Amino acid sequence: MFITIQSCKKEDSASIDLTKYVDNPVANTTLDSWLKTTFLDPYNMDVIYRYSDFYKDNDKVVSPANPANVQPQMQTVLEGFIDPYKKVAGIPFIKKMLPKEWVLYGSGAYQTDGSMILATASAGKRVTIYDLNNFDANNADGVTRKLRTIHHEFTHILNQLVAMPTDFQTITKSTYTATWTTVSDATARDNGYVSPYASSQPGEDFAETTSHLLVLGQAWFDARANASTTVGKAALKAKEASVVQYFTINLGVDFRALQREVQNVVRNTYKLPSASFPYWIGQGLFKNITIDLSKPVYASSGISTNFSAAYQASVTAVAAVGNANRKLNYIRLDFISTTAANLYLNYTNTAGSTFDALYALNMTFNSTTGATKFTAGTPRDTTTPWTNATVIQAGVQPLINYLTGSNFIADWMPANISTDNYNSYGGFYVSGTPSNYFYGLLGQTAL
């Protein structure tokens, strides 16, 4: 995997004390012991961090790895790469398929076109990681970028062992280019690529698509597809389907389960801002949340008693308005903007006719923390859904009181939701009381 460097600073040669970086094996027994018990003993993986010319290309000049960064980097490999595969595919898969050698170098390896190599895969068994000396475990963007590189390189190894799908190679066959460094991100997106580098050739495209889906997540991928052209979106979604099928069918690895495990680490351990639910509300990806407590997901994943009580109170109260026995079918929270929302109700009368009702809500929302406060608003116009709202106002009041009575935090939820629904549900919990919450099916189209 490559990143483009915009400029290169040349410095005069200087006297450098390499003993600071090429460590004394005797002086690092704690690190060596950790590597042995964490990688070598359970998985037969050898981590090579002492400088050697043997593991690099002869035309590359790279610096030794700083031993202080070895464990933080390999901890990321463990929790963001090995552990997800272990949980989903099992130890036999790891021992058979995962690389047996991990080689670490301190600096990046530069290409003649100005790009810098972050990692390479070779011989179906080795991953070489560069730029270790700039690794910062507290930098979420940097950590996930490196993790994305690792998943990218491992995908190459998988493709060496099990060939990538032939259908993938034809999706954007006409727009691959050797001069990918001149391709803008917007052009790459509109042509159906997750990055400019993906447009270099099908093998890199497949690895890039896989790593972006796993590490940056489904919301990121959907947002990119939605921002693309009609042709570009179709290409991106076709590539997603091909990747999912390759892992699930060709490799016997549930890709969605793997994506979930990697995302759990990215969201909860690394806390990547762009992996959060409130971030994507702020970006306008999610337009609404539909809540229908009759759906099976609420039986399997549960719902808080506080919200359920408010919902059922409105079901009863709507039926009681005018003794008309109306039936509340479901509700939806529409995000008009980051400062306004509508509460939508779908209900049926005794004759079986369905009606819509809308209630205005003001919203104070923080896309970084997810802190949210709803307050009652005024009708936005006089169309039928707004006039219907006045008819059943008393019936809807328990739900309005619930929404406006507390401060909420937006989040992906619930934690125990099934893999099939993992990317499709989110909601809000009461600040300081996570047991009091509501969630629903996320929509990316305004209704």
C-alpha positions as CSV (number, residue, x, y, z in Angstrom):
1,M,0.0,0.0,0.0
2,F,1.3,3.5,-0.9
3,I,0.7,7.0,0.2
4,T,1.7,10.0,-1.9
5,I,4.3,12.4,-0.6
6,Q,3.9,15.9,-1.8
7,S,7.4,17.1,-1.1
8,C,10.7,15.6,-0.1
9,K,13.2,17.3,2.3
10,K,16.8,16.5,1.7
11,E,19.3,16.8,4.6
12,D,23.0,16.7,4.8
13,S,24.5,13.5,6.0
14,A,25.2,13.4,9.7
15,S,26.8,11.1,12.2
16,I,24.0,8.9,13.7
17,D,24.4,6.7,16.7
18,L,22.6,3.5,15.4
19,T,22.9,1.9,18.8
20,K,19.9,3.9,19.7
21,Y,17.9,1.9,17.1
22,V,19.7,-1.4,16.5
23,D,19.1,-2.8,19.9
24,N,21.1,-5.2,22.0
25,P,19.3,-8.5,22.1
26,V,20.3,-8.9,25.7
27,A,18.9,-5.5,26.7
28,N,15.4,-6.2,25.4
29,T,14.5,-9.5,27.0
30,T,11.1,-8.1,28.0
31,L,10.1,-7.2,24.5
32,D,11.5,-10.4,23.1
33,S,9.6,-12.4,25.7
34,W,6.4,-10.6,24.9
35,L,6.8,-11.2,21.1
36,K,7.5,-14.9,21.8
37,T,4.5,-15.5,24.1
38,T,2.1,-13.4,22.0
39,F,3.1,-14.3,18.5
40,L,5.6,-17.1,18.2
41,D,4.3,-19.6,20.7
42,P,0.6,-19.5,19.8
43,Y,0.8,-18.8,16.1
44,N,4.3,-19.6,15.0
45,M,4.8,-16.0,13.9
46,D,8.2,-14.5,13.9
47,V,8.5,-10.7,14.5
48,I,11.8,-9.4,13.1
49,Y,12.6,-5.9,14.2
50,R,16.4,-5.9,14.4
51,Y,17.8,-4.3,11.2
52,S,18.7,-6.6,8.3
53,D,19.2,-5.9,4.6
54,F,18.0,-9.4,3.8
55,Y,14.2,-8.5,4.1
56,K,14.2,-5.4,2.0
57,D,14.6,-4.6,-1.7
58,N,18.1,-3.7,-2.7
59,D,17.0,-0.4,-4.2
60,K,15.4,0.8,-1.0
61,V,17.2,2.7,1.7
62,V,15.4,2.4,5.1
63,S,16.3,3.1,8.7
64,P,16.2,0.7,11.6
65,A,13.1,0.3,13.8
66,N,13.0,2.0,17.2
67,P,12.4,-0.9,19.6
68,A,10.2,1.4,21.7
69,N,7.6,1.3,18.9
70,V,7.7,-2.4,18.3
71,Q,5.2,-3.5,21.0
72,P,2.7,-0.7,20.3
73,Q,2.7,-1.5,16.6
74,M,2.4,-5.3,17.1
75,Q,-0.3,-4.7,19.7
76,T,-2.3,-3.1,16.9
77,V,-1.6,-6.1,14.7
78,L,-2.9,-8.4,17.5
79,E,-6.1,-6.6,18.4
80,G,-7.1,-5.1,15.1
81,F,-6.0,-8.0,12.8
82,I,-5.2,-11.3,14.4
83,D,-7.9,-11.3,17.1
84,P,-10.8,-10.5,14.7
85,Y,-9.7,-13.4,12.4
86,K,-9.3,-15.6,15.5
87,K,-12.9,-14.9,16.6
88,V,-14.5,-15.3,13.2
89,A,-12.3,-17.8,11.3
90,G,-10.7,-19.7,14.2
91,I,-7.1,-20.7,15.1
92,P,-6.7,-23.3,12.3
93,F,-7.3,-20.6,9.8
94,I,-4.8,-18.3,11.4
95,K,-2.1,-21.0,11.6
96,K,-2.7,-21.9,7.9
97,M,-3.3,-18.5,6.3
98,L,-1.8,-15.6,8.3
99,P,1.7,-14.5,7.6
100,K,4.5,-16.2,9.5
101,E,7.0,-13.3,9.3
102,W,6.5,-9.7,10.4
103,V,9.4,-7.5,9.4
104,L,9.6,-4.0,10.8
105,Y,11.6,-1.0,9.5
106,G,11.8,2.5,11.0
107,S,11.3,4.6,7.9
108,G,9.1,4.4,4.9
109,A,10.4,3.0,1.6
110,Y,10.2,5.6,-1.2
111,Q,9.3,5.0,-4.8
112,T,10.7,6.9,-7.8
113,D,7.2,8.5,-8.4
114,G,7.3,10.1,-4.9
115,S,5.0,7.6,-3.2
116,M,6.0,6.0,0.1
117,I,5.5,2.3,0.8
118,L,3.8,1.7,4.1
119,A,3.9,-2.1,3.9
120,T,4.4,-5.0,1.5
121,A,3.4,-8.7,1.3
122,S,5.6,-11.3,-0.2
123,A,5.9,-15.1,-0.8
124,G,2.5,-15.6,0.8
125,K,4.0,-15.6,4.3
126,R,5.6,-12.3,5.0
127,V,4.4,-8.8,5.8
128,T,6.9,-6.0,6.0
129,I,5.8,-2.9,7.8
130,Y,7.7,0.4,7.3
131,D,7.5,3.8,8.9
132,L,7.5,2.3,12.4
133,N,9.4,5.2,14.0
134,N,6.4,7.6,13.3
135,F,3.9,5.2,14.9
136,D,1.9,6.8,17.6
137,A,-0.6,4.5,19.5
138,N,-2.5,7.6,20.6
139,N,-3.2,8.9,17.1
140,A,-6.4,7.2,16.0
141,D,-6.0,8.3,12.4
142,G,-2.5,7.0,12.2
143,V,-3.2,3.7,14.0
144,T,-6.2,2.9,11.7
145,R,-4.2,4.0,8.6
146,K,-1.5,1.4,9.5
147,L,-4.2,-1.2,10.3
148,R,-5.8,-0.6,7.0
149,T,-2.4,-1.2,5.4
150,I,-2.0,-4.5,7.2
151,H,-5.4,-5.7,6.1
152,H,-4.6,-4.6,2.6
153,E,-1.4,-6.6,2.5
154,F,-3.0,-9.6,4.0
155,T,-5.6,-9.5,1.3
156,H,-2.7,-9.9,-1.2
157,I,-1.6,-13.0,0.6
158,L,-5.1,-14.4,0.5
159,N,-5.3,-13.7,-3.2
160,Q,-2.0,-15.6,-3.7
161,L,-3.5,-18.6,-1.9
162,V,-7.1,-18.3,-3.2
163,A,-7.5,-16.3,-6.5
164,M,-9.5,-13.1,-6.4
165,P,-12.9,-13.3,-8.2
166,T,-12.6,-12.8,-11.9
167,D,-15.8,-10.7,-11.9
168,F,-14.2,-8.1,-9.7
169,Q,-11.6,-7.4,-12.3
170,T,-14.1,-6.4,-15.0
171,I,-16.3,-3.9,-12.9
172,T,-14.1,-0.9,-13.7
173,K,-11.7,-2.5,-16.2
174,S,-11.5,0.6,-18.5
175,T,-10.4,3.1,-15.8
176,Y,-7.4,1.4,-14.2
177,T,-4.2,3.5,-14.7
178,A,-0.5,3.2,-14.0
179,T,-0.3,6.9,-13.2
180,W,-2.6,6.6,-10.2
181,T,-0.6,9.3,-8.3
182,T,-2.1,11.9,-10.7
183,V,-5.7,10.8,-10.0
184,S,-7.6,13.0,-7.5
185,D,-9.6,11.4,-4.8
186,A,-12.9,12.8,-6.2
187,T,-12.1,11.4,-9.6
188,A,-11.3,8.0,-8.1
189,R,-14.5,8.1,-6.2
190,D,-16.6,9.0,-9.2
191,N,-15.0,6.2,-11.2
192,G,-15.9,3.6,-8.5
193,Y,-12.7,3.4,-6.3
194,V,-12.2,3.7,-2.6
195,S,-8.9,5.5,-3.2
196,P,-6.7,6.7,-6.0
197,Y,-4.3,3.9,-5.4
198,A,-7.2,1.4,-5.9
199,S,-7.3,2.6,-9.5
200,S,-3.8,1.4,-10.2
201,Q,-4.8,-2.2,-11.0
202,P,-7.4,-4.9,-10.0
203,G,-5.3,-6.6,-7.3
204,E,-4.7,-3.3,-5.5
205,D,-8.3,-2.3,-6.0
206,F,-9.5,-5.6,-4.4
207,A,-7.1,-5.2,-1.4
208,E,-8.1,-1.5,-1.0
209,T,-11.8,-2.2,-1.1
210,T,-11.4,-5.0,1.5
211,S,-9.3,-3.0,3.9
212,H,-11.6,0.1,3.7
213,L,-14.7,-1.9,4.3
214,L,-13.1,-3.6,7.3
215,V,-11.3,-0.7,9.0
216,L,-13.1,2.5,7.9
217,G,-16.4,0.6,8.1
218,Q,-19.7,0.3,6.2
219,A,-20.9,3.9,7.0
220,W,-17.7,5.3,5.4
221,F,-18.1,3.1,2.4
222,D,-21.8,3.9,2.0
223,A,-21.1,7.6,2.3
224,R,-18.5,7.4,-0.4
225,A,-20.8,5.5,-2.7
226,N,-23.6,7.9,-2.1
227,A,-21.3,10.9,-3.0
228,S,-20.2,9.2,-6.2
229,T,-21.8,9.3,-9.6
230,T,-24.6,6.8,-10.5
231,V,-22.0,4.7,-12.3
232,G,-19.4,5.1,-9.6
233,K,-21.9,4.1,-6.8
234,A,-23.0,1.0,-8.8
235,A,-19.3,0.0,-9.2
236,L,-18.5,0.5,-5.6
237,K,-21.5,-1.6,-4.4
238,A,-20.7,-4.3,-7.0
239,K,-17.1,-4.5,-5.6
240,E,-18.4,-4.7,-2.1
241,A,-20.7,-7.6,-3.0
242,S,-17.7,-9.4,-4.7
243,V,-15.5,-8.9,-1.7
244,V,-18.2,-10.2,0.7
245,Q,-18.8,-13.3,-1.5
246,Y,-15.0,-14.0,-1.8
247,F,-14.5,-14.1,1.9
248,T,-17.8,-15.9,2.8
249,I,-17.9,-18.4,-0.1
250,N,-14.3,-18.8,-1.3
251,L,-12.6,-18.6,2.0
252,G,-15.3,-19.7,4.4
253,V,-14.9,-16.6,6.5
254,D,-18.1,-14.6,7.3
255,F,-17.1,-11.2,6.1
256,R,-19.8,-9.3,7.9
257,A,-18.8,-11.0,11.2
258,L,-15.1,-10.1,10.5
259,Q,-16.2,-6.5,9.7
260,R,-18.0,-6.3,12.9
261,E,-15.0,-7.5,15.0
262,V,-12.7,-5.0,13.3
263,Q,-15.2,-2.2,13.7
264,N,-15.6,-3.0,17.4
265,V,-11.9,-2.4,17.9
266,V,-11.8,0.7,15.7
267,R,-14.8,2.3,17.5
268,N,-14.2,1.2,21.1
269,T,-10.4,0.8,21.4
270,Y,-8.9,3.3,18.9
271,K,-12.0,5.6,19.1
272,L,-11.6,6.8,15.5
273,P,-13.9,9.9,15.3
274,S,-15.1,9.0,11.8
275,A,-16.2,5.6,13.0
276,S,-18.8,7.0,15.4
277,F,-22.5,7.1,14.9
278,P,-22.9,10.8,15.7
279,Y,-20.2,11.7,13.2
280,W,-22.3,10.2,10.4
281,I,-25.5,11.9,11.6
282,G,-23.5,15.2,11.4
283,Q,-22.3,14.3,7.9
284,G,-25.9,13.7,6.8
285,L,-25.4,10.1,5.9
286,F,-28.3,8.9,8.1
287,K,-31.6,10.7,7.4
288,N,-33.9,8.9,9.8
289,I,-34.4,6.1,12.4
290,T,-37.5,3.9,12.1
291,I,-38.8,2.3,15.2
292,D,-41.4,-0.5,15.0
293,L,-41.4,-2.6,18.2
294,S,-43.3,-5.4,16.3
295,K,-40.1,-6.2,14.4
296,P,-38.1,-9.4,15.4
297,V,-35.0,-7.4,16.1
298,Y,-36.6,-6.0,19.3
299,A,-37.5,-9.5,20.5
300,S,-33.9,-10.7,19.9
301,S,-31.9,-7.6,20.9
302,G,-34.3,-6.1,23.4
303,I,-35.4,-2.5,24.1
304,S,-35.3,-0.5,27.3
305,T,-38.3,-0.7,29.6
306,N,-38.4,3.2,29.8
307,F,-38.9,3.6,26.1
308,S,-41.1,0.6,25.7
309,A,-43.4,2.0,28.4
310,A,-43.6,5.4,26.6
311,Y,-44.2,3.7,23.3
312,Q,-47.0,1.4,24.6
313,A,-48.6,4.4,26.4
314,S,-48.8,6.2,23.1
315,V,-50.2,3.0,21.4
316,T,-53.0,3.0,24.0
317,A,-53.6,6.7,24.0
318,V,-53.8,6.9,20.2
319,A,-56.4,4.2,20.2
320,A,-58.4,6.1,22.9
321,V,-58.5,9.5,21.1
322,G,-62.1,10.1,20.2
323,N,-62.8,6.5,21.0
324,A,-61.8,5.9,17.3
325,N,-59.6,2.9,18.1
326,R,-56.8,4.0,15.8
327,K,-53.7,1.7,15.6
328,L,-50.2,3.1,15.9
329,N,-48.1,1.1,13.5
330,Y,-44.6,2.6,13.9
331,I,-42.7,5.8,14.4
332,R,-39.8,7.4,12.7
333,L,-37.3,10.1,13.8
334,D,-36.4,12.2,10.7
335,F,-33.2,14.4,10.9
336,I,-34.0,17.6,9.0
337,S,-30.7,19.0,9.9
338,T,-28.4,18.9,13.0
339,T,-30.7,21.5,14.6
340,A,-34.1,20.1,13.7
341,A,-36.0,16.8,13.6
342,N,-39.5,15.5,12.9
343,L,-41.3,12.8,14.9
344,Y,-43.3,10.9,12.3
345,L,-46.2,8.5,13.2
346,N,-47.8,6.0,10.9
347,Y,-51.3,4.9,12.1
348,T,-54.4,3.1,10.8
349,N,-58.1,3.9,11.4
350,T,-60.8,1.3,11.9
351,A,-61.5,1.2,8.2
352,G,-58.0,0.2,7.5
353,S,-56.8,3.4,5.9
354,T,-53.3,4.5,6.8
355,F,-52.4,8.1,7.8
356,D,-49.2,10.1,8.6
357,A,-48.7,12.5,11.4
358,L,-45.7,14.9,11.9
359,Y,-44.5,16.7,15.0
360,A,-41.7,19.2,15.0
361,L,-38.7,18.9,17.3
362,N,-35.8,21.3,17.8
363,M,-32.5,19.5,18.3
364,T,-29.2,20.5,19.8
365,F,-26.6,18.0,18.6
366,N,-22.9,17.5,19.0
367,S,-21.4,15.4,16.2
368,T,-18.3,14.7,18.2
369,T,-19.7,13.6,21.6
370,G,-23.2,12.6,20.4
371,A,-24.8,14.8,23.1
372,T,-28.4,15.5,21.9
373,K,-31.3,17.5,23.4
374,F,-34.8,17.4,21.8
375,T,-37.3,20.2,22.5
376,A,-40.8,20.6,21.2
377,G,-41.1,22.7,18.0
378,T,-43.9,24.3,16.1
379,P,-45.6,22.8,13.0
380,R,-43.5,23.5,9.9
381,D,-46.4,23.8,7.5
382,T,-50.2,23.1,7.2
383,T,-50.1,20.0,5.0
384,T,-52.1,16.9,5.9
385,P,-49.5,15.2,8.1
386,W,-49.3,18.3,10.3
387,T,-53.0,18.7,10.6
388,N,-53.3,14.9,11.4
389,A,-50.9,15.5,14.2
390,T,-53.3,17.9,15.9
391,V,-56.1,15.2,15.8
392,I,-54.0,12.6,17.8
393,Q,-51.9,15.0,19.8
394,A,-53.0,13.7,23.1
395,G,-52.1,10.1,22.1
396,V,-48.6,11.0,21.0
397,Q,-47.8,13.0,24.1
398,P,-46.1,10.1,26.0
399,L,-43.6,9.7,23.2
400,I,-43.0,13.5,23.0
401,N,-42.5,13.7,26.7
402,Y,-40.0,10.8,26.6
403,L,-38.0,12.5,23.8
404,T,-38.0,16.0,25.3
405,G,-37.6,14.9,28.9
406,S,-33.9,13.9,28.9
407,N,-30.5,14.6,27.5
408,F,-29.4,11.8,25.1
409,I,-26.2,10.4,23.6
410,A,-26.3,9.2,20.0
411,D,-24.5,5.8,19.6
412,W,-24.4,2.6,17.6
413,M,-26.7,0.2,19.4
414,P,-27.5,-2.2,20.9
415,A,-24.2,-3.9,21.5
416,N,-25.7,-7.4,21.3
417,I,-27.4,-6.8,17.9
418,S,-26.9,-9.6,15.3
419,T,-24.2,-9.5,12.7
420,D,-26.9,-9.2,10.0
421,N,-28.2,-6.0,11.5
422,Y,-24.9,-4.6,12.8
423,N,-24.4,-1.9,10.2
424,S,-28.1,-1.0,10.0
425,Y,-29.2,0.1,13.5
426,G,-28.4,3.0,15.8
427,G,-30.1,5.2,18.4
428,F,-29.9,7.2,21.6
429,Y,-29.5,6.5,25.3
430,V,-30.2,8.8,28.2
431,S,-27.0,10.6,29.3
432,G,-25.7,8.9,32.4
433,T,-28.3,6.1,32.1
434,P,-27.3,3.7,29.2
435,S,-30.0,1.3,30.3
436,N,-32.6,3.8,29.1
437,Y,-32.4,3.9,25.3
438,F,-34.2,3.6,22.0
439,Y,-32.9,2.5,18.6
440,G,-34.1,1.7,15.1
441,L,-33.4,0.9,11.5
442,L,-31.2,3.6,9.9
443,G,-32.3,5.2,6.6
444,Q,-30.0,7.0,4.2
445,T,-32.8,8.5,2.1
446,A,-35.0,11.4,3.3
447,L,-38.7,10.3,3.4
